[in-house]
Amino acid sequence: MTEELRAETAQTPAEDENHIIQERRAKLAKLRENGIAFPNDFRRTDLFGDLRAAWGEKSAEEIEAADVQVAVSGRMMLKRVMGKAAFATVRDFTGEMQYFLSPADCGEKAFKNFKTLDLGDIVAARGTLFRTRRGELSVRVKELRLITKSIRPLPEKHKGLQDVEARCRQRYVDLIMNEDSRRRFEIRSKTVTAVRDFMNRHRFMEVETPMLNPIPGGANAKPFITHHNALDIDQYLRIAPELYLKRLVVGGFERVYEINRCFRNEGIDTRHNPEFTTIEFYCTYWTYQDQMEYTEELLRSVAVAATGSAVISYQGTTIDLSKPFARLTPQQAIMKYAPQYTEANLQDEAFLRAELVRLKAPQPEWVGLGALVMALFEEVAESKLIQPTFIVDYPVEISPLARANDKNPELTDRFELFIYGRETANGFSELNDPDDQASRFKAQADAKSHGDDEAMFYDADFIRALEYGLPPTAGCGIGIDRFVMLLTDAASIREVLLFPALRPE
């Protein structure tokens, strides 16, 4: 049975795959003997997508009259030999095109060599652009070269890689076989580009801050720890760039942003990966209210740039980014989505503790009323925030870097944006009082001593920076991965990460 027939009939079993690999290695051995394996002297001058854009609407007569000579190359995805004619569907990074071969055009030797090629091979051709009798824009091949021999067979073309973990582990095969995966990561690239363009248009300056930190800061999270041999010190992979970015604001860069990789030594699930991408940005003389308006405008603009629309279909639900985002306090959200609770309930610490026990929700002994309300919010309301919703006025005890509200010092000028029940953005008016910040850090250190391994360290250098003077500032962080999940209808974060964290094979 030929390899093409095997590929068209069933998924190749392990023993059959080994046989195919042996056959292909034998072909490669002959190429090595003849000194023509893995050439590097072919220069491609044309791309399939560009050719289609230029000639796709032209008639066969117009194309023939223009005598379009091309030099193209790509991966062979389909192959058909029909007597004295042969066809191949070849893909480059811009699209696909058909090769047409006949002994009259390319010679008997080249035609014979084509028959020995395998699906997955990288095949270059020189020839003339034309349109077949069936109307397919194609390359009439005059010269054919095998550029790279594919030793391993591709999965069966209609099934591809079915197992999600296999697709993540062998992303290179997934991208070869799965058009949806290629589209998803193209949208991701457009998303990052659109974010950067939007920030630059609003006079933000892009900067870079360290990934290796002597003190992990900027978020409540458990860090990864490593050791620097030359300095003989432990260091931490960045959990957030916040404290470094605010140091730059102190230094006079009043609008800064960083598209960054962060690392948190926490669980893995459909929404979490140990390393992930965010954008954080800071602007002086803005409040958290300004940041909410800007964040809303940013996400709406990026959605349109990346997908063509601000209205998204996600997991069968329409998410409308074109309308003004809702704004609720945690208490309002609880009473809206779980109306059995009252304002009196949410002021009763004993009731909240008992209710969290009933719901089997975590509740560290040392937390105060505000943190208990937030724990209840996470249990009964968060997952119901489907349309874009800002949750505002977070308690000070769980917001160690946010400015306290002028009217109620138990709350902070902070928001989190939820879409489809997931936190997508987090922002606040920055705390710029060094003494207040020092006391917050001390409270975090106390929480850490009580067993909270996600609490922050005391960062003396950041306090020193604040003592030089931080102007009134507001900042925000947006999870790029989660937003791309929405834009691409991805159920799991692993689907929008080219190489997510997996157990070793």
Secondary structure as a PSIPRED ss2 file (coil, helix, strand):
# PSIPRED VFORMAT (PSIPRED V4.0)

   1 M C   1.000  0.000  0.000
   2 T C   1.000  0.000  0.000
   3 E H   0.000  1.000  0.000
   4 E H   0.000  1.000  0.000
   5 L H   0.000  1.000  0.000
   6 R H   0.000  1.000  0.000
   7 A H   0.000  1.000  0.000
   8 E H   0.000  1.000  0.000
   9 T H   0.000  1.000  0.000
  10 A C   1.000  0.000  0.000
  11 Q C   1.000  0.000  0.000
  12 T C   1.000  0.000  0.000
  13 P C   1.000  0.000  0.000
  14 A H   0.000  1.000  0.000
  15 E H   0.000  1.000  0.000
  16 D H   0.000  1.000  0.000
  17 E H   0.000  1.000  0.000
  18 N H   0.000  1.000  0.000
  19 H H   0.000  1.000  0.000
  20 I H   0.000  1.000  0.000
  21 I H   0.000  1.000  0.000
  22 Q H   0.000  1.000  0.000
  23 E H   0.000  1.000  0.000
  24 R H   0.000  1.000  0.000
  25 R H   0.000  1.000  0.000
  26 A H   0.000  1.000  0.000
  27 K H   0.000  1.000  0.000
  28 L H   0.000  1.000  0.000
  29 A H   0.000  1.000  0.000
  30 K H   0.000  1.000  0.000
  31 L H   0.000  1.000  0.000
  32 R H   0.000  1.000  0.000
  33 E H   0.000  1.000  0.000
  34 N C   1.000  0.000  0.000
  35 G C   1.000  0.000  0.000
  36 I C   1.000  0.000  0.000
  37 A C   1.000  0.000  0.000
  38 F C   1.000  0.000  0.000
  39 P C   1.000  0.000  0.000
  40 N C   1.000  0.000  0.000
  41 D C   1.000  0.000  0.000
  42 F C   1.000  0.000  0.000
  43 R C   1.000  0.000  0.000
  44 R C   1.000  0.000  0.000
  45 T C   1.000  0.000  0.000
  46 D C   1.000  0.000  0.000
  47 L C   1.000  0.000  0.000
  48 F H   0.000  1.000  0.000
  49 G H   0.000  1.000  0.000
  50 D H   0.000  1.000  0.000
  51 L H   0.000  1.000  0.000
  52 R H   0.000  1.000  0.000
  53 A H   0.000  1.000  0.000
  54 A H   0.000  1.000  0.000
  55 W H   0.000  1.000  0.000
  56 G C   1.000  0.000  0.000
  57 E C   1.000  0.000  0.000
  58 K C   1.000  0.000  0.000
  59 S C   1.000  0.000  0.000
  60 A H   0.000  1.000  0.000
  61 E H   0.000  1.000  0.000
  62 E H   0.000  1.000  0.000
  63 I H   0.000  1.000  0.000
  64 E H   0.000  1.000  0.000
  65 A H   0.000  1.000  0.000
  66 A H   0.000  1.000  0.000
  67 D C   1.000  0.000  0.000
  68 V C   1.000  0.000  0.000
  69 Q E   0.000  0.000  1.000
  70 V E   0.000  0.000  1.000
  71 A E   0.000  0.000  1.000
  72 V E   0.000  0.000  1.000
  73 S E   0.000  0.000  1.000
  74 G E   0.000  0.000  1.000
  75 R E   0.000  0.000  1.000
  76 M E   0.000  0.000  1.000
  77 M E   0.000  0.000  1.000
  78 L E   0.000  0.000  1.000
  79 K E   0.000  0.000  1.000
  80 R E   0.000  0.000  1.000
  81 V E   0.000  0.000  1.000
  82 M E   0.000  0.000  1.000
  83 G C   1.000  0.000  0.000
  84 K C   1.000  0.000  0.000
  85 A E   0.000  0.000  1.000
  86 A E   0.000  0.000  1.000
  87 F E   0.000  0.000  1.000
  88 A E   0.000  0.000  1.000
  89 T E   0.000  0.000  1.000
  90 V E   0.000  0.000  1.000
  91 R E   0.000  0.000  1.000
  92 D E   0.000  0.000  1.000
  93 F C   1.000  0.000  0.000
  94 T C   1.000  0.000  0.000
  95 G E   0.000  0.000  1.000
  96 E E   0.000  0.000  1.000
  97 M E   0.000  0.000  1.000
  98 Q E   0.000  0.000  1.000
  99 Y E   0.000  0.000  1.000
 100 F E   0.000  0.000  1.000
 101 L E   0.000  0.000  1.000
 102 S C   1.000  0.000  0.000
 103 P H   0.000  1.000  0.000
 104 A H   0.000  1.000  0.000
 105 D H   0.000  1.000  0.000
 106 C H   0.000  1.000  0.000
 107 G C   1.000  0.000  0.000
 108 E H   0.000  1.000  0.000
 109 K H   0.000  1.000  0.000
 110 A H   0.000  1.000  0.000
 111 F H   0.000  1.000  0.000
 112 K H   0.000  1.000  0.000
 113 N H   0.000  1.000  0.000
 114 F H   0.000  1.000  0.000
 115 K H   0.000  1.000  0.000
 116 T C   1.000  0.000  0.000
 117 L C   1.000  0.000  0.000
 118 D C   1.000  0.000  0.000
 119 L C   1.000  0.000  0.000
 120 G C   1.000  0.000  0.000
 121 D C   1.000  0.000  0.000
 122 I E   0.000  0.000  1.000
 123 V E   0.000  0.000  1.000
 124 A E   0.000  0.000  1.000
 125 A E   0.000  0.000  1.000
 126 R E   0.000  0.000  1.000
 127 G E   0.000  0.000  1.000
 128 T E   0.000  0.000  1.000
 129 L E   0.000  0.000  1.000
 130 F E   0.000  0.000  1.000
 131 R E   0.000  0.000  1.000
 132 T C   1.000  0.000  0.000
 133 R C   1.000  0.000  0.000
 134 R C   1.000  0.000  0.000
 135 G C   1.000  0.000  0.000
 136 E C   1.000  0.000  0.000
 137 L E   0.000  0.000  1.000
 138 S E   0.000  0.000  1.000
 139 V E   0.000  0.000  1.000
 140 R E   0.000  0.000  1.000
 141 V E   0.000  0.000  1.000
 142 K E   0.000  0.000  1.000
 143 E E   0.000  0.000  1.000
 144 L E   0.000  0.000  1.000
 145 R E   0.000  0.000  1.000
 146 L E   0.000  0.000  1.000
 147 I E   0.000  0.000  1.000
 148 T E   0.000  0.000  1.000
 149 K C   1.000  0.000  0.000
 150 S C   1.000  0.000  0.000
 151 I C   1.000  0.000  0.000
 152 R C   1.000  0.000  0.000
 153 P C   1.000  0.000  0.000
 154 L C   1.000  0.000  0.000
 155 P C   1.000  0.000  0.000
 156 E C   1.000  0.000  0.000
 157 K C   1.000  0.000  0.000
 158 H C   1.000  0.000  0.000
 159 K C   1.000  0.000  0.000
 160 G C   1.000  0.000  0.000
 161 L C   1.000  0.000  0.000
 162 Q C   1.000  0.000  0.000
 163 D C   1.000  0.000  0.000
 164 V H   0.000  1.000  0.000
 165 E H   0.000  1.000  0.000
 166 A H   0.000  1.000  0.000
 167 R H   0.000  1.000  0.000
 168 C H   0.000  1.000  0.000
 169 R H   0.000  1.000  0.000
 170 Q C   1.000  0.000  0.000
 171 R H   0.000  1.000  0.000
 172 Y H   0.000  1.000  0.000
 173 V H   0.000  1.000  0.000
 174 D H   0.000  1.000  0.000
 175 L H   0.000  1.000  0.000
 176 I H   0.000  1.000  0.000
 177 M H   0.000  1.000  0.000
 178 N C   1.000  0.000  0.000
 179 E H   0.000  1.000  0.000
 180 D H   0.000  1.000  0.000
 181 S H   0.000  1.000  0.000
 182 R H   0.000  1.000  0.000
 183 R H   0.000  1.000  0.000
 184 R H   0.000  1.000  0.000
 185 F H   0.000  1.000  0.000
 186 E H   0.000  1.000  0.000
 187 I H   0.000  1.000  0.000
 188 R H   0.000  1.000  0.000
 189 S H   0.000  1.000  0.000
 190 K H   0.000  1.000  0.000
 191 T H   0.000  1.000  0.000
 192 V H   0.000  1.000  0.000
 193 T H   0.000  1.000  0.000
 194 A H   0.000  1.000  0.000
 195 V H   0.000  1.000  0.000
 196 R H   0.000  1.000  0.000
 197 D H   0.000  1.000  0.000
 198 F H   0.000  1.000  0.000
 199 M H   0.000  1.000  0.000
 200 N H   0.000  1.000  0.000
 201 R H   0.000  1.000  0.000
 202 H C   1.000  0.000  0.000
 203 R C   1.000  0.000  0.000
 204 F C   1.000  0.000  0.000
 205 M E   0.000  0.000  1.000
 206 E E   0.000  0.000  1.000
 207 V C   1.000  0.000  0.000
 208 E C   1.000  0.000  0.000
 209 T C   1.000  0.000  0.000
 210 P C   1.000  0.000  0.000
 211 M C   1.000  0.000  0.000
 212 L E   0.000  0.000  1.000
 213 N E   0.000  0.000  1.000
 214 P C   1.000  0.000  0.000
 215 I C   1.000  0.000  0.000
 216 P C   1.000  0.000  0.000
 217 G C   1.000  0.000  0.000
 218 G C   1.000  0.000  0.000
 219 A C   1.000  0.000  0.000
 220 N C   1.000  0.000  0.000
 221 A C   1.000  0.000  0.000
 222 K C   1.000  0.000  0.000
 223 P C   1.000  0.000  0.000
 224 F C   1.000  0.000  0.000
 225 I E   0.000  0.000  1.000
 226 T E   0.000  0.000  1.000
 227 H E   0.000  0.000  1.000
 228 H E   0.000  0.000  1.000
 229 N C   1.000  0.000  0.000
 230 A C   1.000  0.000  0.000
 231 L C   1.000  0.000  0.000
 232 D C   1.000  0.000  0.000
 233 I E   0.000  0.000  1.000
 234 D E   0.000  0.000  1.000
 235 Q E   0.000  0.000  1.000
 236 Y E   0.000  0.000  1.000
 237 L E   0.000  0.000  1.000
 238 R C   1.000  0.000  0.000
 239 I C   1.000  0.000  0.000
 240 A C   1.000  0.000  0.000
 241 P C   1.000  0.000  0.000
 242 E H   0.000  1.000  0.000
 243 L H   0.000  1.000  0.000
 244 Y H   0.000  1.000  0.000
 245 L H   0.000  1.000  0.000
 246 K H   0.000  1.000  0.000
 247 R H   0.000  1.000  0.000
 248 L H   0.000  1.000  0.000
 249 V H   0.000  1.000  0.000
 250 V H   0.000  1.000  0.000
 251 G C   1.000  0.000  0.000
 252 G C   1.000  0.000  0.000
 253 F C   1.000  0.000  0.000
 254 E C   1.000  0.000  0.000
 255 R E   0.000  0.000  1.000
 256 V E   0.000  0.000  1.000
 257 Y E   0.000  0.000  1.000
 258 E E   0.000  0.000  1.000
 259 I E   0.000  0.000  1.000
 260 N E   0.000  0.000  1.000
 261 R E   0.000  0.000  1.000
 262 C E   0.000  0.000  1.000
 263 F E   0.000  0.000  1.000
 264 R C   1.000  0.000  0.000
 265 N C   1.000  0.000  0.000
 266 E C   1.000  0.000  0.000
 267 G C   1.000  0.000  0.000
 268 I C   1.000  0.000  0.000
 269 D E   0.000  0.000  1.000
 270 T C   1.000  0.000  0.000
 271 R C   1.000  0.000  0.000
 272 H E   0.000  0.000  1.000
 273 N C   1.000  0.000  0.000
 274 P C   1.000  0.000  0.000
 275 E E   0.000  0.000  1.000
 276 F E   0.000  0.000  1.000
 277 T E   0.000  0.000  1.000
 278 T E   0.000  0.000  1.000
 279 I E   0.000  0.000  1.000
 280 E E   0.000  0.000  1.000
 281 F E   0.000  0.000  1.000
 282 Y E   0.000  0.000  1.000
 283 C E   0.000  0.000  1.000
 284 T E   0.000  0.000  1.000
 285 Y C   1.000  0.000  0.000
 286 W C   1.000  0.000  0.000
 287 T C   1.000  0.000  0.000
 288 Y H   0.000  1.000  0.000
 289 Q H   0.000  1.000  0.000
 290 D H   0.000  1.000  0.000
 291 Q H   0.000  1.000  0.000
 292 M H   0.000  1.000  0.000
 293 E H   0.000  1.000  0.000
 294 Y H   0.000  1.000  0.000
 295 T H   0.000  1.000  0.000
 296 E H   0.000  1.000  0.000
 297 E H   0.000  1.000  0.000
 298 L H   0.000  1.000  0.000
 299 L H   0.000  1.000  0.000
 300 R H   0.000  1.000  0.000
 301 S H   0.000  1.000  0.000
 302 V H   0.000  1.000  0.000
 303 A H   0.000  1.000  0.000
 304 V H   0.000  1.000  0.000
 305 A H   0.000  1.000  0.000
 306 A H   0.000  1.000  0.000
 307 T H   0.000  1.000  0.000
 308 G C   1.000  0.000  0.000
 309 S C   1.000  0.000  0.000
 310 A C   1.000  0.000  0.000
 311 V E   0.000  0.000  1.000
 312 I E   0.000  0.000  1.000
 313 S E   0.000  0.000  1.000
 314 Y E   0.000  0.000  1.000
 315 Q C   1.000  0.000  0.000
 316 G C   1.000  0.000  0.000
 317 T E   0.000  0.000  1.000
 318 T E   0.000  0.000  1.000
 319 I E   0.000  0.000  1.000
 320 D E   0.000  0.000  1.000
 321 L C   1.000  0.000  0.000
 322 S C   1.000  0.000  0.000
 323 K C   1.000  0.000  0.000
 324 P C   1.000  0.000  0.000
 325 F C   1.000  0.000  0.000
 326 A E   0.000  0.000  1.000
 327 R E   0.000  0.000  1.000
 328 L E   0.000  0.000  1.000
 329 T C   1.000  0.000  0.000
 330 P H   0.000  1.000  0.000
 331 Q H   0.000  1.000  0.000
 332 Q H   0.000  1.000  0.000
 333 A H   0.000  1.000  0.000
 334 I H   0.000  1.000  0.000
 335 M H   0.000  1.000  0.000
 336 K H   0.000  1.000  0.000
 337 Y H   0.000  1.000  0.000
 338 A C   1.000  0.000  0.000
 339 P C   1.000  0.000  0.000
 340 Q C   1.000  0.000  0.000
 341 Y C   1.000  0.000  0.000
 342 T C   1.000  0.000  0.000
 343 E C   1.000  0.000  0.000
 344 A C   1.000  0.000  0.000
 345 N H   0.000  1.000  0.000
 346 L H   0.000  1.000  0.000
 347 Q H   0.000  1.000  0.000
 348 D C   1.000  0.000  0.000
 349 E H   0.000  1.000  0.000
 350 A H   0.000  1.000  0.000
 351 F H   0.000  1.000  0.000
 352 L H   0.000  1.000  0.000
 353 R H   0.000  1.000  0.000
 354 A H   0.000  1.000  0.000
 355 E H   0.000  1.000  0.000
 356 L H   0.000  1.000  0.000
 357 V H   0.000  1.000  0.000
 358 R H   0.000  1.000  0.000
 359 L C   1.000  0.000  0.000
 360 K C   1.000  0.000  0.000
 361 A C   1.000  0.000  0.000
 362 P C   1.000  0.000  0.000
 363 Q C   1.000  0.000  0.000
 364 P C   1.000  0.000  0.000
 365 E C   1.000  0.000  0.000
 366 W C   1.000  0.000  0.000
 367 V C   1.000  0.000  0.000
 368 G C   1.000  0.000  0.000
 369 L H   0.000  1.000  0.000
 370 G H   0.000  1.000  0.000
 371 A H   0.000  1.000  0.000
 372 L H   0.000  1.000  0.000
 373 V H   0.000  1.000  0.000
 374 M H   0.000  1.000  0.000
 375 A H   0.000  1.000  0.000
 376 L H   0.000  1.000  0.000
 377 F H   0.000  1.000  0.000
 378 E H   0.000  1.000  0.000
 379 E H   0.000  1.000  0.000
 380 V H   0.000  1.000  0.000
 381 A C   1.000  0.000  0.000
 382 E H   0.000  1.000  0.000
 383 S H   0.000  1.000  0.000
 384 K H   0.000  1.000  0.000
 385 L C   1.000  0.000  0.000
 386 I C   1.000  0.000  0.000
 387 Q C   1.000  0.000  0.000
 388 P C   1.000  0.000  0.000
 389 T E   0.000  0.000  1.000
 390 F E   0.000  0.000  1.000
 391 I E   0.000  0.000  1.000
 392 V E   0.000  0.000  1.000
 393 D E   0.000  0.000  1.000
 394 Y E   0.000  0.000  1.000
 395 P E   0.000  0.000  1.000
 396 V H   0.000  1.000  0.000
 397 E H   0.000  1.000  0.000
 398 I H   0.000  1.000  0.000
 399 S C   1.000  0.000  0.000
 400 P C   1.000  0.000  0.000
 401 L C   1.000  0.000  0.000
 402 A E   0.000  0.000  1.000
 403 R C   1.000  0.000  0.000
 404 A E   0.000  0.000  1.000
 405 N C   1.000  0.000  0.000
 406 D C   1.000  0.000  0.000
 407 K C   1.000  0.000  0.000
 408 N C   1.000  0.000  0.000
 409 P C   1.000  0.000  0.000
 410 E C   1.000  0.000  0.000
 411 L E   0.000  0.000  1.000
 412 T E   0.000  0.000  1.000
 413 D E   0.000  0.000  1.000
 414 R E   0.000  0.000  1.000
 415 F E   0.000  0.000  1.000
 416 E E   0.000  0.000  1.000
 417 L E   0.000  0.000  1.000
 418 F E   0.000  0.000  1.000
 419 I E   0.000  0.000  1.000
 420 Y C   1.000  0.000  0.000
 421 G C   1.000  0.000  0.000
 422 R E   0.000  0.000  1.000
 423 E E   0.000  0.000  1.000
 424 T E   0.000  0.000  1.000
 425 A E   0.000  0.000  1.000
 426 N E   0.000  0.000  1.000
 427 G E   0.000  0.000  1.000
 428 F E   0.000  0.000  1.000
 429 S E   0.000  0.000  1.000
 430 E E   0.000  0.000  1.000
 431 L C   1.000  0.000  0.000
 432 N C   1.000  0.000  0.000
 433 D C   1.000  0.000  0.000
 434 P H   0.000  1.000  0.000
 435 D H   0.000  1.000  0.000
 436 D H   0.000  1.000  0.000
 437 Q H   0.000  1.000  0.000
 438 A H   0.000  1.000  0.000
 439 S H   0.000  1.000  0.000
 440 R H   0.000  1.000  0.000
 441 F H   0.000  1.000  0.000
 442 K H   0.000  1.000  0.000
 443 A H   0.000  1.000  0.000
 444 Q H   0.000  1.000  0.000
 445 A H   0.000  1.000  0.000
 446 D H   0.000  1.000  0.000
 447 A H   0.000  1.000  0.000
 448 K H   0.000  1.000  0.000
 449 S H   0.000  1.000  0.000
 450 H C   1.000  0.000  0.000
 451 G C   1.000  0.000  0.000
 452 D C   1.000  0.000  0.000
 453 D C   1.000  0.000  0.000
 454 E C   1.000  0.000  0.000
 455 A C   1.000  0.000  0.000
 456 M C   1.000  0.000  0.000
 457 F C   1.000  0.000  0.000
 458 Y C   1.000  0.000  0.000
 459 D C   1.000  0.000  0.000
 460 A H   0.000  1.000  0.000
 461 D H   0.000  1.000  0.000
 462 F H   0.000  1.000  0.000
 463 I H   0.000  1.000  0.000
 464 R H   0.000  1.000  0.000
 465 A H   0.000  1.000  0.000
 466 L H   0.000  1.000  0.000
 467 E H   0.000  1.000  0.000
 468 Y H   0.000  1.000  0.000
 469 G C   1.000  0.000  0.000
 470 L C   1.000  0.000  0.000
 471 P C   1.000  0.000  0.000
 472 P C   1.000  0.000  0.000
 473 T E   0.000  0.000  1.000
 474 A E   0.000  0.000  1.000
 475 G E   0.000  0.000  1.000
 476 C E   0.000  0.000  1.000
 477 G E   0.000  0.000  1.000
 478 I E   0.000  0.000  1.000
 479 G E   0.000  0.000  1.000
 480 I H   0.000  1.000  0.000
 481 D H   0.000  1.000  0.000
 482 R H   0.000  1.000  0.000
 483 F H   0.000  1.000  0.000
 484 V H   0.000  1.000  0.000
 485 M H   0.000  1.000  0.000
 486 L H   0.000  1.000  0.000
 487 L H   0.000  1.000  0.000
 488 T H   0.000  1.000  0.000
 489 D C   1.000  0.000  0.000
 490 A C   1.000  0.000  0.000
 491 A C   1.000  0.000  0.000
 492 S C   1.000  0.000  0.000
 493 I H   0.000  1.000  0.000
 494 R H   0.000  1.000  0.000
 495 E H   0.000  1.000  0.000
 496 V H   0.000  1.000  0.000
 497 L C   1.000  0.000  0.000
 498 L C   1.000  0.000  0.000
 499 F C   1.000  0.000  0.000
 500 P C   1.000  0.000  0.000
 501 A C   1.000  0.000  0.000
 502 L C   1.000  0.000  0.000
 503 R C   1.000  0.000  0.000
 504 P C   1.000  0.000  0.000
 505 E C   1.000  0.000  0.000
